[in-house]
Amino acid sequence: MGGEILSKLLSFSFRVSGSAADRHIVIPKEEHMKRMLKEIEPVSLGKMLGLLYGICGPIAFLIILIMSIFAPDDSPGIFVAFAALIGFPLGGFLTGLLLAVLYNIAARFVGGIKVDIESE
């Protein structure tokens, strides 16, 4: 009984008109919610870092390509530039996998990272 009263005090509702019936949506009044990040899915972090590193790959490609123009003729600059296009996203993905696994192991001992989430 007391939990229901507290829930009503800490929330408000509004109506959303539907085609058949009206629905009530309850939104908590709390603007800040503290949460604990206890686990990261390795593939999810791997994909995110692969994408971010993949964006950096063409930038590194251009920098290495420009630097290879001024390098001696026998330098592997052009090969390294093209390797950056594939190596950066692949390296980012593998780094994300490894970091997520290490974070998950460490979070078991330490408890994770506290984050403060604010609703808009």
Phi and psi restraints in degrees (value plus and minus 20) as a CYANA .aco file:
   2 GLY   PHI     -84.1   -44.1
   2 GLY   PSI     -53.2   -13.2
   3 GLY   PHI     -86.8   -46.8
   3 GLY   PSI     -54.8   -14.8
   4 GLU   PHI     -88.0   -48.0
   4 GLU   PSI     -60.6   -20.6
   5 ILE   PHI     -85.2   -45.2
   5 ILE   PSI     -65.0   -25.0
   6 LEU   PHI     -82.3   -42.3
   6 LEU   PSI     -60.6   -20.6
   7 SER   PHI     -81.8   -41.8
   7 SER   PSI     -60.2   -20.2
   8 LYS   PHI     -88.9   -48.9
   8 LYS   PSI     -55.2   -15.2
   9 LEU   PHI     -90.4   -50.4
   9 LEU   PSI     -52.9   -12.9
  10 LEU   PHI    -112.2   -72.2
  10 LEU   PSI     -14.2    25.8
  11 SER   PHI    -160.1  -120.1
  11 SER   PSI     142.9   182.9
  12 PHE   PHI    -156.7  -116.7
  12 PHE   PSI     142.8   182.8
  13 SER   PHI    -154.7  -114.7
  13 SER   PSI     137.8   177.8
  14 PHE   PHI    -161.7  -121.7
  14 PHE   PSI     143.0   183.0
  15 ARG   PHI    -114.8   -74.8
  15 ARG   PSI     120.2   160.2
  16 VAL   PHI    -136.2   -96.2
  16 VAL   PSI      98.7   138.7
  17 SER   PHI     -94.3   -54.3
  17 SER   PSI     109.3   149.3
  18 GLY   PHI    -133.2   -93.2
  18 GLY   PSI     155.0   195.0
  19 SER   PHI     -91.5   -51.5
  19 SER   PSI     -58.0   -18.0
  20 ALA   PHI    -123.1   -83.1
  20 ALA   PSI     -61.3   -21.3
  21 ALA   PHI    -168.7  -128.7
  21 ALA   PSI     138.5   178.5
  22 ASP   PHI    -103.9   -63.9
  22 ASP   PSI     123.0   163.0
  23 ARG   PHI    -136.9   -96.9
  23 ARG   PSI     125.9   165.9
  24 HIS   PHI    -122.9   -82.9
  24 HIS   PSI     111.9   151.9
  25 ILE   PHI    -134.1   -94.1
  25 ILE   PSI     106.7   146.7
  26 VAL   PHI    -122.9   -82.9
  26 VAL   PSI     105.4   145.4
  27 ILE   PHI    -138.8   -98.8
  27 ILE   PSI     105.7   145.7
  28 PRO   PHI     -83.8   -43.8
  28 PRO   PSI     126.0   166.0
  29 LYS   PHI     -95.5   -55.5
  29 LYS   PSI     -42.4    -2.4
  30 GLU   PHI     -79.9   -39.9
  30 GLU   PSI     106.9   146.9
  31 GLU   PHI    -111.4   -71.4
  31 GLU   PSI     -46.5    -6.5
  32 HIS   PHI    -135.6   -95.6
  32 HIS   PSI     110.7   150.7
  33 MET   PHI    -146.3  -106.3
  33 MET   PSI     104.4   144.4
  34 LYS   PHI    -109.6   -69.6
  34 LYS   PSI     108.3   148.3
  35 ARG   PHI    -150.2  -110.2
  35 ARG   PSI     140.5   180.5
  36 MET   PHI    -133.3   -93.3
  36 MET   PSI     103.7   143.7
  37 LEU   PHI    -105.2   -65.2
  37 LEU   PSI      82.1   122.1
  38 LYS   PHI    -117.9   -77.9
  38 LYS   PSI     -46.1    -6.1
  39 GLU   PHI    -170.1  -130.1
  39 GLU   PSI     123.4   163.4
  40 ILE   PHI    -140.6  -100.6
  40 ILE   PSI     111.2   151.2
  41 GLU   PHI     -91.7   -51.7
  41 GLU   PSI     101.4   141.4
  42 PRO   PHI     -78.2   -38.2
  42 PRO   PSI     -62.7   -22.7
  43 VAL   PHI     -86.9   -46.9
  43 VAL   PSI     -56.1   -16.1
  44 SER   PHI     -83.6   -43.6
  44 SER   PSI     -68.3   -28.3
  45 LEU   PHI     -86.6   -46.6
  45 LEU   PSI     -56.5   -16.5
  46 GLY   PHI     -81.4   -41.4
  46 GLY   PSI     -63.2   -23.2
  47 LYS   PHI     -85.1   -45.1
  47 LYS   PSI     -61.1   -21.1
  48 MET   PHI     -84.9   -44.9
  48 MET   PSI     -68.0   -28.0
  49 LEU   PHI     -89.2   -49.2
  49 LEU   PSI     -53.2   -13.2
  50 GLY   PHI     -81.0   -41.0
  50 GLY   PSI     -60.8   -20.8
  51 LEU   PHI     -87.3   -47.3
  51 LEU   PSI     -66.1   -26.1
  52 LEU   PHI     -84.8   -44.8
  52 LEU   PSI     -63.6   -23.6
  53 TYR   PHI     -88.5   -48.5
  53 TYR   PSI     -51.4   -11.4
  54 GLY   PHI     -84.7   -44.7
  54 GLY   PSI     -51.7   -11.7
  55 ILE   PHI     -89.7   -49.7
  55 ILE   PSI     -54.1   -14.1
  56 CYS   PHI     -97.1   -57.1
  56 CYS   PSI     -41.8    -1.8
  57 GLY   PHI     -76.7   -36.7
  57 GLY   PSI     -71.1   -31.1
  58 PRO   PHI     -83.7   -43.7
  58 PRO   PSI     -51.6   -11.6
  59 ILE   PHI     -86.3   -46.3
  59 ILE   PSI     -65.4   -25.4
  60 ALA   PHI     -83.8   -43.8
  60 ALA   PSI     -57.6   -17.6
  61 PHE   PHI     -77.4   -37.4
  61 PHE   PSI     -68.6   -28.6
  62 LEU   PHI     -85.1   -45.1
  62 LEU   PSI     -61.7   -21.7
  63 ILE   PHI     -84.2   -44.2
  63 ILE   PSI     -66.0   -26.0
  64 ILE   PHI     -87.1   -47.1
  64 ILE   PSI     -57.7   -17.7
  65 LEU   PHI     -84.0   -44.0
  65 LEU   PSI     -63.2   -23.2
  66 ILE   PHI     -85.6   -45.6
  66 ILE   PSI     -60.3   -20.3
  67 MET   PHI     -86.9   -46.9
  67 MET   PSI     -51.8   -11.8
  68 SER   PHI     -91.5   -51.5
  68 SER   PSI     -39.3     0.7
  69 ILE   PHI     -84.5   -44.5
  69 ILE   PSI     -56.2   -16.2
  70 PHE   PHI    -112.6   -72.6
  70 PHE   PSI     -20.3    19.7
  71 ALA   PHI    -104.1   -64.1
  71 ALA   PSI     141.5   181.5
  72 PRO   PHI     -80.3   -40.3
  72 PRO   PSI     140.5   180.5
  73 ASP   PHI     -81.9   -41.9
  73 ASP   PSI     -50.0   -10.0
  74 ASP   PHI    -110.6   -70.6
  74 ASP   PSI     -10.9    29.1
  75 SER   PHI     -99.9   -59.9
  75 SER   PSI     127.6   167.6
  76 PRO   PHI    -105.7   -65.7
  76 PRO   PSI      12.0    52.0
  77 GLY   PHI     -78.6   -38.6
  77 GLY   PSI     -65.1   -25.1
  78 ILE   PHI     -88.1   -48.1
  78 ILE   PSI     -59.5   -19.5
  79 PHE   PHI     -82.0   -42.0
  79 PHE   PSI     -63.2   -23.2
  80 VAL   PHI     -85.0   -45.0
  80 VAL   PSI     -58.0   -18.0
  81 ALA   PHI     -82.3   -42.3
  81 ALA   PSI     -65.3   -25.3
  82 PHE   PHI     -90.7   -50.7
  82 PHE   PSI     -51.7   -11.7
  83 ALA   PHI     -86.0   -46.0
  83 ALA   PSI     -49.2    -9.2
  84 ALA   PHI     -85.8   -45.8
  84 ALA   PSI     -51.9   -11.9
  85 LEU   PHI     -82.6   -42.6
  85 LEU   PSI     -55.3   -15.3
  86 ILE   PHI    -118.7   -78.7
  86 ILE   PSI     -54.5   -14.5
  87 GLY   PHI     -89.3   -49.3
  87 GLY   PSI     -56.4   -16.4
  88 PHE   PHI     -84.1   -44.1
  88 PHE   PSI     -73.7   -33.7
  89 PRO   PHI     -83.3   -43.3
  89 PRO   PSI     -59.6   -19.6
  90 LEU   PHI     -85.2   -45.2
  90 LEU   PSI     -63.8   -23.8
  91 GLY   PHI     -83.4   -43.4
  91 GLY   PSI     -58.5   -18.5
  92 GLY   PHI     -84.0   -44.0
  92 GLY   PSI     -62.4   -22.4
  93 PHE   PHI     -82.4   -42.4
  93 PHE   PSI     -67.8   -27.8
  94 LEU   PHI     -86.2   -46.2
  94 LEU   PSI     -57.0   -17.0
  95 THR   PHI     -83.6   -43.6
  95 THR   PSI     -62.1   -22.1
  96 GLY   PHI     -81.6   -41.6
  96 GLY   PSI     -63.2   -23.2
  97 LEU   PHI     -78.9   -38.9
  97 LEU   PSI     -69.3   -29.3
  98 LEU   PHI     -85.0   -45.0
  98 LEU   PSI     -65.1   -25.1
  99 LEU   PHI     -84.5   -44.5
  99 LEU   PSI     -58.4   -18.4
 100 ALA   PHI     -85.6   -45.6
 100 ALA   PSI     -62.2   -22.2
 101 VAL   PHI     -83.8   -43.8
 101 VAL   PSI     -64.5   -24.5
 102 LEU   PHI     -84.7   -44.7
 102 LEU   PSI     -59.5   -19.5
 103 TYR   PHI     -82.3   -42.3
 103 TYR   PSI     -65.2   -25.2
 104 ASN   PHI     -81.5   -41.5
 104 ASN   PSI     -58.0   -18.0
 105 ILE   PHI     -87.6   -47.6
 105 ILE   PSI     -66.1   -26.1
 106 ALA   PHI     -86.5   -46.5
 106 ALA   PSI     -55.4   -15.4
 107 ALA   PHI     -86.2   -46.2
 107 ALA   PSI     -45.8    -5.8
 108 ARG   PHI     -85.1   -45.1
 108 ARG   PSI     -53.2   -13.2
 109 PHE   PHI    -108.5   -68.5
 109 PHE   PSI     -58.7   -18.7
 110 VAL   PHI    -115.9   -75.9
 110 VAL   PSI     -48.4    -8.4
 111 GLY   PHI      85.8   125.8
 111 GLY   PSI     -23.7    16.3
 112 GLY   PHI      79.6   119.6
 112 GLY   PSI    -193.0  -153.0
 113 ILE   PHI    -127.3   -87.3
 113 ILE   PSI     111.5   151.5
 114 LYS   PHI    -103.4   -63.4
 114 LYS   PSI     111.4   151.4
 115 VAL   PHI    -144.9  -104.9
 115 VAL   PSI     125.1   165.1
 116 ASP   PHI    -125.9   -85.9
 116 ASP   PSI      92.8   132.8
 117 ILE   PHI    -122.7   -82.7
 117 ILE   PSI     106.1   146.1
 118 GLU   PHI    -129.6   -89.6
 118 GLU   PSI     111.1   151.1
 119 SER   PHI    -107.3   -67.3
 119 SER   PSI     126.9   166.9
